[in-house]
Amino acid sequence: MALSIEQFTCRSDNFGVLVHDPASGLTAAIDAPEEAPIRARLDKGWRLDAIFTTHHHGDHVEANAGLKADFGCTVTGPAAEADRIPGIDRRVTGGDTFAFGGLDVRVIDTPGHTLGHVCYWLPGEAVAFTADTLFAMGCGRIFEGTPEMMYASLEKLRALPDETIVYCGHEYTETNARFALTVDPDNADLRYRYEAVKRLAAAGRPTLPTTIGLEKKTNPYFRVGDPAIRKHLAMEQAAPVEVFAEIRRRKDAFR
Ligand SMILES: [Fe+2]
């Protein structure tokens, strides 16, 4: 039986995600933004065995302690932020792999949003959990790292297979698409996707997950080599990381 993945809203715009492996019966939460909605989703009979933490921000770890106290689940998180991850049992870093039931989980270092941010990739299932590094048509704000770090992190994610299904930490898609059109206005795929996203948002439906392939076509941070974007920014000769930094800088000021 295939992996079951449940995505649901937590707080205001965070996503909670539960991953259930029917073969082993194990269930993991990707981050723990809020206890009540996670508990509600576990009511279907799943028992929480693990939390995979991506970074130390409060809206990703708030429910770690409460869920661990109740379920005795193990908390896996980035070694570099271990002192700020409540309940951490296992410290991981990029390149680490571990088994969760029958699943092969790989850790990708993605510093930038925070210095220790990690993503979790399940290559056998073609699924990645990118939290606050990669969003649909966007990327995380660079709070702790540098544009160079964030760019290198996004390049690692862009190198995953196109069919990889991507779950993100927040529902920021509509704003991201509106911004993306300001730097990539003639991209037909992007315009089409923006219309689709607006319809989903108006219906109160989630716009995620996405895929690496779709992001390559529509995410400006994945498209810093695109001639049209470079021309639009008057940065035809700039290094890729400079184009990235300029797009991120503009987004920081975008309302
Ligand atoms: Fe964050």
Residues whose N, C-alpha, C, O or C-beta is under 5 A from the ligand:
A	BS01	LIG	H57 D132
